[in-house]
């Protein structure tokens, strides 16, 4: 089954801020989520972020939500593993 990919505007800006090499790796990883959003290299987040999953791309994380009913993956943030989770909390007011 193929999932539709949506990227929130703020996540688009996250991706645009990456260097060209990292941007390419992240873009490829996001495309793979369309066919297997719960596959290898992904994990469920916990606490206030429990509705999200993350995908490891080297030191970067792609954080996303899955809507099974709509068959949609929404990318909510992309960033360095040391900052991205706090960034999501700030963006969502948590």
N, C-alpha and C positions, 0 to 999 in steps of 0.2 A: 504494500500500500504506500502511496506517495502522499506526503503531507505538503500543504501549501506553506510557503515561508513568508513571514512578515517581519520587517525590521522597523522597530520604533525609531522615530527621528533622532532621539538622543543616542541610540545605539549606532545609527548611521554616522553621526559625528564622532563617536568613539572609534569606529573603523577608519574613517577618513584621517584621523589623527595618527594612525600607526604608520611606521615606515613601510615602504613598498613591499619588502619581503614578508613582513608580518601580516600586512594587509592581504597578500595573496594566500598565505597559509590559513588565515582566519576565514576568508571567503570560501576556500575549498572545503574547510571543515563545516561551515554553515550549509553549504550545498549538500553535504553528506547527511545532515540532519533530516533532510526531506525524505530520505528512505529509511532511516533508522534513528529516531530521536532519543531512544533509550539504550543505544548500543555502547560498545566499548569506548572507554574514555569519558563517559558521562556519569554523573551522580546526582542524586536528589539532595537539595539543600535542606537545612533545618532551621528551627526557630522562626523568626519573622519572615524568612525567605523560603518556607517549606513548600510554597506553591511553585517554586522554580527548580530547574535543573541546571547543571553547568557542564560544559565540555572543555576539557583541557586541550590547549594548543600551545605546547611548550610552557613558558611562564605566564601565558595569557589564559583567560577564562572567557568563554562565551556563555552568558547566562540567558536562559530562555524559559518560556512557559509552553506547555503542550495543551491544546484543546482537542481532546480525543473525538468529541462529537463533531466538531467542525473539520477535523483532520488538518489542524493548523499548528505550526510552531511559530511563536513570536519571540524574536530576539529582543531582549530588554536592555542588555549592557554587554560591553566587551572591554576588558582591561586587564591590567596586571593582577595576578592572584592576591597580592598584598593590599590592593586598594578597591578592587571592583565590588566586593560585597558591601563595604561601607558606602561606596558611591550609590549603589542601589538603594540602600537604606535612606540616604539623604534625598534621593530623587522621589522616593515613595513616601517620605515623611515619617519613616519609622524610627 
